């Protein structure tokens, strides 16, 4: 996600479904309490997760 990949690209790289990627990203965003993908990446970078 931090490299700008779309859900379909991430799914292909990980060998899972796009639906799984969408669900995992949704859960990550909820746990981090962020509004969107860019906000999630910024939060992860700020906290040394990426």
mmJSON file of the N, C-alpha and C atoms, coordinates in Angstrom:
{"data_MODEL":{"atom_site":{
"group_PDB":["ATOM","ATOM","ATOM","ATOM","ATOM","ATOM","ATOM","ATOM","ATOM","ATOM","ATOM","ATOM","ATOM","ATOM","ATOM","ATOM","ATOM","ATOM","ATOM","ATOM","ATOM","ATOM","ATOM","ATOM","ATOM","ATOM","ATOM","ATOM","ATOM","ATOM","ATOM","ATOM","ATOM","ATOM","ATOM","ATOM","ATOM","ATOM","ATOM","ATOM","ATOM","ATOM","ATOM","ATOM","ATOM","ATOM","ATOM","ATOM","ATOM","ATOM","ATOM","ATOM","ATOM","ATOM","ATOM","ATOM","ATOM","ATOM","ATOM","ATOM","ATOM","ATOM","ATOM","ATOM","ATOM","ATOM","ATOM","ATOM","ATOM","ATOM","ATOM","ATOM","ATOM","ATOM","ATOM","ATOM","ATOM","ATOM","ATOM","ATOM","ATOM","ATOM","ATOM","ATOM","ATOM","ATOM","ATOM","ATOM","ATOM","ATOM","ATOM","ATOM","ATOM","ATOM","ATOM","ATOM","ATOM","ATOM","ATOM","ATOM","ATOM","ATOM","ATOM","ATOM","ATOM","ATOM","ATOM","ATOM","ATOM","ATOM","ATOM","ATOM","ATOM","ATOM","ATOM","ATOM","ATOM","ATOM","ATOM","ATOM","ATOM","ATOM","ATOM","ATOM","ATOM","ATOM","ATOM","ATOM","ATOM","ATOM","ATOM","ATOM","ATOM","ATOM","ATOM","ATOM","ATOM","ATOM","ATOM","ATOM","ATOM","ATOM","ATOM","ATOM","ATOM","ATOM","ATOM","ATOM","ATOM","ATOM"],
"id":[1,2,3,4,5,6,7,8,9,10,11,12,13,14,15,16,17,18,19,20,21,22,23,24,25,26,27,28,29,30,31,32,33,34,35,36,37,38,39,40,41,42,43,44,45,46,47,48,49,50,51,52,53,54,55,56,57,58,59,60,61,62,63,64,65,66,67,68,69,70,71,72,73,74,75,76,77,78,79,80,81,82,83,84,85,86,87,88,89,90,91,92,93,94,95,96,97,98,99,100,101,102,103,104,105,106,107,108,109,110,111,112,113,114,115,116,117,118,119,120,121,122,123,124,125,126,127,128,129,130,131,132,133,134,135,136,137,138,139,140,141,142,143,144,145,146,147,148,149,150],
"type_symbol":["N","C","C","N","C","C","N","C","C","N","C","C","N","C","C","N","C","C","N","C","C","N","C","C","N","C","C","N","C","C","N","C","C","N","C","C","N","C","C","N","C","C","N","C","C","N","C","C","N","C","C","N","C","C","N","C","C","N","C","C","N","C","C","N","C","C","N","C","C","N","C","C","N","C","C","N","C","C","N","C","C","N","C","C","N","C","C","N","C","C","N","C","C","N","C","C","N","C","C","N","C","C","N","C","C","N","C","C","N","C","C","N","C","C","N","C","C","N","C","C","N","C","C","N","C","C","N","C","C","N","C","C","N","C","C","N","C","C","N","C","C","N","C","C","N","C","C","N","C","C"],
"label_atom_id":["N","CA","C","N","CA","C","N","CA","C","N","CA","C","N","CA","C","N","CA","C","N","CA","C","N","CA","C","N","CA","C","N","CA","C","N","CA","C","N","CA","C","N","CA","C","N","CA","C","N","CA","C","N","CA","C","N","CA","C","N","CA","C","N","CA","C","N","CA","C","N","CA","C","N","CA","C","N","CA","C","N","CA","C","N","CA","C","N","CA","C","N","CA","C","N","CA","C","N","CA","C","N","CA","C","N","CA","C","N","CA","C","N","CA","C","N","CA","C","N","CA","C","N","CA","C","N","CA","C","N","CA","C","N","CA","C","N","CA","C","N","CA","C","N","CA","C","N","CA","C","N","CA","C","N","CA","C","N","CA","C","N","CA","C","N","CA","C","N","CA","C","N","CA","C"],
"label_alt_id":[null,null,null,null,null,null,null,null,null,null,null,null,null,null,null,null,null,null,null,null,null,null,null,null,null,null,null,null,null,null,null,null,null,null,null,null,null,null,null,null,null,null,null,null,null,null,null,null,null,null,null,null,null,null,null,null,null,null,null,null,null,null,null,null,null,null,null,null,null,null,null,null,null,null,null,null,null,null,null,null,null,null,null,null,null,null,null,null,null,null,null,null,null,null,null,null,null,null,null,null,null,null,null,null,null,null,null,null,null,null,null,null,null,null,null,null,null,null,null,null,null,null,null,null,null,null,null,null,null,null,null,null,null,null,null,null,null,null,null,null,null,null,null,null,null,null,null,null,null,null],
"label_comp_id":["UNK","UNK","UNK","UNK","UNK","UNK","UNK","UNK","UNK","UNK","UNK","UNK","UNK","UNK","UNK","UNK","UNK","UNK","UNK","UNK","UNK","UNK","UNK","UNK","UNK","UNK","UNK","UNK","UNK","UNK","UNK","UNK","UNK","UNK","UNK","UNK","UNK","UNK","UNK","UNK","UNK","UNK","UNK","UNK","UNK","UNK","UNK","UNK","UNK","UNK","UNK","UNK","UNK","UNK","UNK","UNK","UNK","UNK","UNK","UNK","UNK","UNK","UNK","UNK","UNK","UNK","UNK","UNK","UNK","UNK","UNK","UNK","UNK","UNK","UNK","UNK","UNK","UNK","UNK","UNK","UNK","UNK","UNK","UNK","UNK","UNK","UNK","UNK","UNK","UNK","UNK","UNK","UNK","UNK","UNK","UNK","UNK","UNK","UNK","UNK","UNK","UNK","UNK","UNK","UNK","UNK","UNK","UNK","UNK","UNK","UNK","UNK","UNK","UNK","UNK","UNK","UNK","UNK","UNK","UNK","UNK","UNK","UNK","UNK","UNK","UNK","UNK","UNK","UNK","UNK","UNK","UNK","UNK","UNK","UNK","UNK","UNK","UNK","UNK","UNK","UNK","UNK","UNK","UNK","UNK","UNK","UNK","UNK","UNK","UNK"],
"label_asym_id":["A","A","A","A","A","A","A","A","A","A","A","A","A","A","A","A","A","A","A","A","A","A","A","A","A","A","A","A","A","A","A","A","A","A","A","A","A","A","A","A","A","A","A","A","A","A","A","A","A","A","A","A","A","A","A","A","A","A","A","A","A","A","A","A","A","A","A","A","A","A","A","A","A","A","A","A","A","A","A","A","A","A","A","A","A","A","A","A","A","A","A","A","A","A","A","A","A","A","A","A","A","A","A","A","A","A","A","A","A","A","A","A","A","A","A","A","A","A","A","A","A","A","A","A","A","A","A","A","A","A","A","A","A","A","A","A","A","A","A","A","A","A","A","A","A","A","A","A","A","A"],
"label_entity_id":["1","1","1","1","1","1","1","1","1","1","1","1","1","1","1","1","1","1","1","1","1","1","1","1","1","1","1","1","1","1","1","1","1","1","1","1","1","1","1","1","1","1","1","1","1","1","1","1","1","1","1","1","1","1","1","1","1","1","1","1","1","1","1","1","1","1","1","1","1","1","1","1","1","1","1","1","1","1","1","1","1","1","1","1","1","1","1","1","1","1","1","1","1","1","1","1","1","1","1","1","1","1","1","1","1","1","1","1","1","1","1","1","1","1","1","1","1","1","1","1","1","1","1","1","1","1","1","1","1","1","1","1","1","1","1","1","1","1","1","1","1","1","1","1","1","1","1","1","1","1"],
"label_seq_id":[1,1,1,2,2,2,3,3,3,4,4,4,5,5,5,6,6,6,7,7,7,8,8,8,9,9,9,10,10,10,11,11,11,12,12,12,13,13,13,14,14,14,15,15,15,16,16,16,17,17,17,18,18,18,19,19,19,20,20,20,21,21,21,22,22,22,23,23,23,24,24,24,25,25,25,26,26,26,27,27,27,28,28,28,29,29,29,30,30,30,31,31,31,32,32,32,33,33,33,34,34,34,35,35,35,36,36,36,37,37,37,38,38,38,39,39,39,40,40,40,41,41,41,42,42,42,43,43,43,44,44,44,45,45,45,46,46,46,47,47,47,48,48,48,49,49,49,50,50,50],
"pdbx_PDB_ins_code":[null,null,null,null,null,null,null,null,null,null,null,null,null,null,null,null,null,null,null,null,null,null,null,null,null,null,null,null,null,null,null,null,null,null,null,null,null,null,null,null,null,null,null,null,null,null,null,null,null,null,null,null,null,null,null,null,null,null,null,null,null,null,null,null,null,null,null,null,null,null,null,null,null,null,null,null,null,null,null,null,null,null,null,null,null,null,null,null,null,null,null,null,null,null,null,null,null,null,null,null,null,null,null,null,null,null,null,null,null,null,null,null,null,null,null,null,null,null,null,null,null,null,null,null,null,null,null,null,null,null,null,null,null,null,null,null,null,null,null,null,null,null,null,null,null,null,null,null,null,null],
"Cartn_x":[0.833,0.0,0.878,1.97,2.863,3.567,3.714,4.351,3.373,2.11,1.117,0.379,0.518,-0.164,-1.664,-2.44,-3.885,-4.166,-5.388,-5.758,-5.499,-5.817,-5.618,-4.138,-3.28,-1.84,-1.319,-1.776,-1.366,-1.816,-3.05,-3.575,-2.74,-2.392,-1.587,-0.209,0.417,1.737,1.699,0.613,0.503,-0.136,-0.737,-1.378,-2.689,-3.438,-4.746,-5.765,-7.002,-8.041,-8.027,-8.543,-8.668,-9.608,-10.621,-11.565,-10.848,-9.936,-9.162,-8.331,-7.675,-6.852,-7.716,-8.876,-9.791,-10.199,-10.537,-10.935,-9.798,-8.598,-7.449,-7.128,-7.157,-6.893,-7.959,-9.207,-10.297,-10.047,-9.637,-9.353,-8.168,-7.127,-5.951,-6.352,-7.133,-7.551,-8.409,-9.26,-10.102,-9.244,-8.278,-7.421,-6.533,-6.071,-5.226,-6.057,-7.359,-8.288,-7.894,-7.726,-7.379,-8.522,-8.529,-9.637,-9.499,-8.266,-8.075,-6.706,-6.405,-5.147,-3.933,-3.99,-2.855,-2.596,-3.653,-3.54,-2.959,-3.358,-2.834,-1.338,-0.907,0.516,1.301,0.796,1.478,1.608,0.549,0.562,1.613,1.647,2.609,4.044,4.295,5.653,6.063,5.156,5.423,5.765,5.148,5.348,6.351,7.077,8.134,7.646,6.411,5.873,6.244,6.653,7.062,8.465],
"Cartn_y":[-1.182,0.0,1.247,1.231,2.381,2.639,1.596,1.752,2.144,2.387,2.847,1.747,0.513,-0.588,-0.574,-0.929,-1.072,-2.43,-2.605,-3.867,-5.071,-4.946,-6.059,-6.41,-5.4,-5.64,-6.321,-5.857,-6.447,-7.903,-8.163,-9.532,-10.437,-9.958,-10.749,-11.046,-10.04,-10.232,-11.212,-11.173,-12.031,-13.384,-13.509,-14.768,-15.001,-13.939,-14.07,-13.285,-13.273,-12.584,-11.083,-10.339,-8.897,-8.579,-9.423,-9.251,-9.363,-10.313,-10.479,-9.238,-8.731,-7.531,-6.363,-6.199,-5.113,-5.216,-6.422,-6.624,-6.339,-6.791,-6.57,-5.081,-4.388,-2.947,-2.215,-2.633,-2.033,-2.219,-3.418,-3.699,-2.873,-2.775,-1.983,-0.528,0.005,1.398,1.633,0.671,0.798,0.767,-0.137,-0.247,0.979,1.531,2.73,4.0,3.884,5.014,6.106,5.686,6.613,6.686,7.747,8.017,7.386,7.225,6.701,6.036,5.499,4.765,5.66,6.883,7.804,8.103,8.31,8.566,7.347,6.157,4.923,4.793,5.079,5.001,6.041,7.267,8.318,7.921,7.368,6.921,5.818,4.869,3.758,4.262,5.195,5.74,6.497,7.32,8.105,7.231,6.063,5.18,4.05,4.171,3.211,1.833,1.746,0.461,0.132,1.141,0.958,1.491],
"Cartn_z":[0.0,0.0,0.0,0.778,0.858,-0.474,-1.289,-2.596,-3.686,-3.317,-4.276,-5.019,-4.581,-5.248,-4.951,-5.938,-5.783,-5.136,-4.657,-4.013,-4.916,-6.191,-7.128,-7.244,-7.278,-7.365,-6.102,-4.951,-3.673,-3.618,-4.023,-4.023,-4.913,-6.077,-7.003,-6.406,-5.784,-5.178,-4.006,-3.229,-2.047,-2.338,-3.513,-3.87,-3.135,-2.928,-2.273,-3.091,-2.622,-3.385,-3.097,-4.035,-3.866,-2.705,-2.524,-1.423,-0.069,0.048,1.289,1.565,0.54,0.697,1.151,0.529,0.891,2.357,2.803,4.191,5.169,4.839,5.726,5.818,4.701,4.707,5.512,5.379,6.151,7.653,8.049,9.462,9.966,9.165,9.542,9.749,8.816,8.919,10.159,10.484,11.678,12.944,12.996,14.183,14.363,13.258,13.337,13.485,13.301,13.36,12.361,11.117,10.038,9.043,8.243,7.337,5.958,5.486,4.138,4.019,2.839,2.629,2.833,2.347,2.498,3.967,4.701,6.133,6.851,6.446,7.039,6.789,5.57,5.242,6.033,6.104,6.852,8.337,8.889,10.287,10.482,9.577,9.668,9.575,8.678,8.52,9.788,10.288,11.495,12.698,12.767,13.91,13.631,12.538,12.233,11.81,11.353,10.931,9.49,8.749,7.355,7.202],
"occupancy":[1.0,1.0,1.0,1.0,1.0,1.0,1.0,1.0,1.0,1.0,1.0,1.0,1.0,1.0,1.0,1.0,1.0,1.0,1.0,1.0,1.0,1.0,1.0,1.0,1.0,1.0,1.0,1.0,1.0,1.0,1.0,1.0,1.0,1.0,1.0,1.0,1.0,1.0,1.0,1.0,1.0,1.0,1.0,1.0,1.0,1.0,1.0,1.0,1.0,1.0,1.0,1.0,1.0,1.0,1.0,1.0,1.0,1.0,1.0,1.0,1.0,1.0,1.0,1.0,1.0,1.0,1.0,1.0,1.0,1.0,1.0,1.0,1.0,1.0,1.0,1.0,1.0,1.0,1.0,1.0,1.0,1.0,1.0,1.0,1.0,1.0,1.0,1.0,1.0,1.0,1.0,1.0,1.0,1.0,1.0,1.0,1.0,1.0,1.0,1.0,1.0,1.0,1.0,1.0,1.0,1.0,1.0,1.0,1.0,1.0,1.0,1.0,1.0,1.0,1.0,1.0,1.0,1.0,1.0,1.0,1.0,1.0,1.0,1.0,1.0,1.0,1.0,1.0,1.0,1.0,1.0,1.0,1.0,1.0,1.0,1.0,1.0,1.0,1.0,1.0,1.0,1.0,1.0,1.0,1.0,1.0,1.0,1.0,1.0,1.0],
"B_iso_or_equiv":[0.0,0.0,0.0,0.0,0.0,0.0,0.0,0.0,0.0,0.0,0.0,0.0,0.0,0.0,0.0,0.0,0.0,0.0,0.0,0.0,0.0,0.0,0.0,0.0,0.0,0.0,0.0,0.0,0.0,0.0,0.0,0.0,0.0,0.0,0.0,0.0,0.0,0.0,0.0,0.0,0.0,0.0,0.0,0.0,0.0,0.0,0.0,0.0,0.0,0.0,0.0,0.0,0.0,0.0,0.0,0.0,0.0,0.0,0.0,0.0,0.0,0.0,0.0,0.0,0.0,0.0,0.0,0.0,0.0,0.0,0.0,0.0,0.0,0.0,0.0,0.0,0.0,0.0,0.0,0.0,0.0,0.0,0.0,0.0,0.0,0.0,0.0,0.0,0.0,0.0,0.0,0.0,0.0,0.0,0.0,0.0,0.0,0.0,0.0,0.0,0.0,0.0,0.0,0.0,0.0,0.0,0.0,0.0,0.0,0.0,0.0,0.0,0.0,0.0,0.0,0.0,0.0,0.0,0.0,0.0,0.0,0.0,0.0,0.0,0.0,0.0,0.0,0.0,0.0,0.0,0.0,0.0,0.0,0.0,0.0,0.0,0.0,0.0,0.0,0.0,0.0,0.0,0.0,0.0,0.0,0.0,0.0,0.0,0.0,0.0],
"pdbx_formal_charge":[null,null,null,null,null,null,null,null,null,null,null,null,null,null,null,null,null,null,null,null,null,null,null,null,null,null,null,null,null,null,null,null,null,null,null,null,null,null,null,null,null,null,null,null,null,null,null,null,null,null,null,null,null,null,null,null,null,null,null,null,null,null,null,null,null,null,null,null,null,null,null,null,null,null,null,null,null,null,null,null,null,null,null,null,null,null,null,null,null,null,null,null,null,null,null,null,null,null,null,null,null,null,null,null,null,null,null,null,null,null,null,null,null,null,null,null,null,null,null,null,null,null,null,null,null,null,null,null,null,null,null,null,null,null,null,null,null,null,null,null,null,null,null,null,null,null,null,null,null,null],
"auth_seq_id":[1,1,1,2,2,2,3,3,3,4,4,4,5,5,5,6,6,6,7,7,7,8,8,8,9,9,9,10,10,10,11,11,11,12,12,12,13,13,13,14,14,14,15,15,15,16,16,16,17,17,17,18,18,18,19,19,19,20,20,20,21,21,21,22,22,22,23,23,23,24,24,24,25,25,25,26,26,26,27,27,27,28,28,28,29,29,29,30,30,30,31,31,31,32,32,32,33,33,33,34,34,34,35,35,35,36,36,36,37,37,37,38,38,38,39,39,39,40,40,40,41,41,41,42,42,42,43,43,43,44,44,44,45,45,45,46,46,46,47,47,47,48,48,48,49,49,49,50,50,50],
"auth_comp_id":["UNK","UNK","UNK","UNK","UNK","UNK","UNK","UNK","UNK","UNK","UNK","UNK","UNK","UNK","UNK","UNK","UNK","UNK","UNK","UNK","UNK","UNK","UNK","UNK","UNK","UNK","UNK","UNK","UNK","UNK","UNK","UNK","UNK","UNK","UNK","UNK","UNK","UNK","UNK","UNK","UNK","UNK","UNK","UNK","UNK","UNK","UNK","UNK","UNK","UNK","UNK","UNK","UNK","UNK","UNK","UNK","UNK","UNK","UNK","UNK","UNK","UNK","UNK","UNK","UNK","UNK","UNK","UNK","UNK","UNK","UNK","UNK","UNK","UNK","UNK","UNK","UNK","UNK","UNK","UNK","UNK","UNK","UNK","UNK","UNK","UNK","UNK","UNK","UNK","UNK","UNK","UNK","UNK","UNK","UNK","UNK","UNK","UNK","UNK","UNK","UNK","UNK","UNK","UNK","UNK","UNK","UNK","UNK","UNK","UNK","UNK","UNK","UNK","UNK","UNK","UNK","UNK","UNK","UNK","UNK","UNK","UNK","UNK","UNK","UNK","UNK","UNK","UNK","UNK","UNK","UNK","UNK","UNK","UNK","UNK","UNK","UNK","UNK","UNK","UNK","UNK","UNK","UNK","UNK","UNK","UNK","UNK","UNK","UNK","UNK"],
"auth_asym_id":["A","A","A","A","A","A","A","A","A","A","A","A","A","A","A","A","A","A","A","A","A","A","A","A","A","A","A","A","A","A","A","A","A","A","A","A","A","A","A","A","A","A","A","A","A","A","A","A","A","A","A","A","A","A","A","A","A","A","A","A","A","A","A","A","A","A","A","A","A","A","A","A","A","A","A","A","A","A","A","A","A","A","A","A","A","A","A","A","A","A","A","A","A","A","A","A","A","A","A","A","A","A","A","A","A","A","A","A","A","A","A","A","A","A","A","A","A","A","A","A","A","A","A","A","A","A","A","A","A","A","A","A","A","A","A","A","A","A","A","A","A","A","A","A","A","A","A","A","A","A"],
"auth_atom_id":["N","CA","C","N","CA","C","N","CA","C","N","CA","C","N","CA","C","N","CA","C","N","CA","C","N","CA","C","N","CA","C","N","CA","C","N","CA","C","N","CA","C","N","CA","C","N","CA","C","N","CA","C","N","CA","C","N","CA","C","N","CA","C","N","CA","C","N","CA","C","N","CA","C","N","CA","C","N","CA","C","N","CA","C","N","CA","C","N","CA","C","N","CA","C","N","CA","C","N","CA","C","N","CA","C","N","CA","C","N","CA","C","N","CA","C","N","CA","C","N","CA","C","N","CA","C","N","CA","C","N","CA","C","N","CA","C","N","CA","C","N","CA","C","N","CA","C","N","CA","C","N","CA","C","N","CA","C","N","CA","C","N","CA","C","N","CA","C","N","CA","C","N","CA","C"],
"pdbx_PDB_model_num":[1,1,1,1,1,1,1,1,1,1,1,1,1,1,1,1,1,1,1,1,1,1,1,1,1,1,1,1,1,1,1,1,1,1,1,1,1,1,1,1,1,1,1,1,1,1,1,1,1,1,1,1,1,1,1,1,1,1,1,1,1,1,1,1,1,1,1,1,1,1,1,1,1,1,1,1,1,1,1,1,1,1,1,1,1,1,1,1,1,1,1,1,1,1,1,1,1,1,1,1,1,1,1,1,1,1,1,1,1,1,1,1,1,1,1,1,1,1,1,1,1,1,1,1,1,1,1,1,1,1,1,1,1,1,1,1,1,1,1,1,1,1,1,1,1,1,1,1,1,1]
}}}
